[in-house]
């Protein structure tokens, strides 16, 4: 068997093994890869960095554990930056499996900064039918959320005093692992005109740059790289920065195999043509 036939018929399990070794090596060794900052991520950082004392922003945690690895670092960075700016947060989670996961993060970071529920932040929790809920929040937060996630009457919370709808907050940063991103664009920005930025998974990124170019969103955080960029800007490297070496190593292995198999394919086709010419 010629070398190109061996290459084209390689057992895919060898590819998985090499990929696993590459990821494990980057896990064991202290690999640090520099991260360049994109304009769309810097726009989100600047939006939070320019918050005034006491100003309120809505952080929408629209993902569940399946996309937690990419989006959770974004949520942590945004929360920390808001609290460092002495800003306040309204938070919601319109993904049915997201609230408990979001609550753990919120409680942990709030304790870290000494922030209090109902005063420095409010976690409204989950409601079904994201499109309807977003439309209702644009009219009055109290329509879909008369009580917060912990059962407190929203009207009794100091943070909600004078806050009725999107007109009364700085804007929305929505971290989405699915079609909630489209709903925030359609029923949030398009309907009410509130400033909107998105954090999304890497595989979704290509579909949302058009909204950035059209001005429907002012910023975009794409996947684990975007999370690492945000961490770099906030000066607190975390899971995003730790994920970059794994992603780089796995992409490098995949690219090497793509190049090698293409070389083998064209080498085989050239050999077949030469053999055909001899006959």
Secondary structure, DSSP 4 states (H G I P E B T S, - for coil): --HHHHHHT--HHHHHHHHHHHHHHHHHTT-----PPPHHHHHHHHHHHTPPTT-EEEEEEE--GGGHHHHHHHHHHHHHHHHHTT-EEEEE--STTTHHHHHHHHHHHHHHHT--BTTTEEE----S-HHHHHHHHHH-HHHH-SB-TTS-BGGG-GGGTT--SGGGSS-EEEEESSTHHHHIIIIIIHHH---EEEEE-GGGGGGTHHHHHHTS-SEEEEHHHHHHHHHHHHT---HHHHHHHHHHHHHHHHHHHHHHHHHHHHHHHHHHHHHHHH-
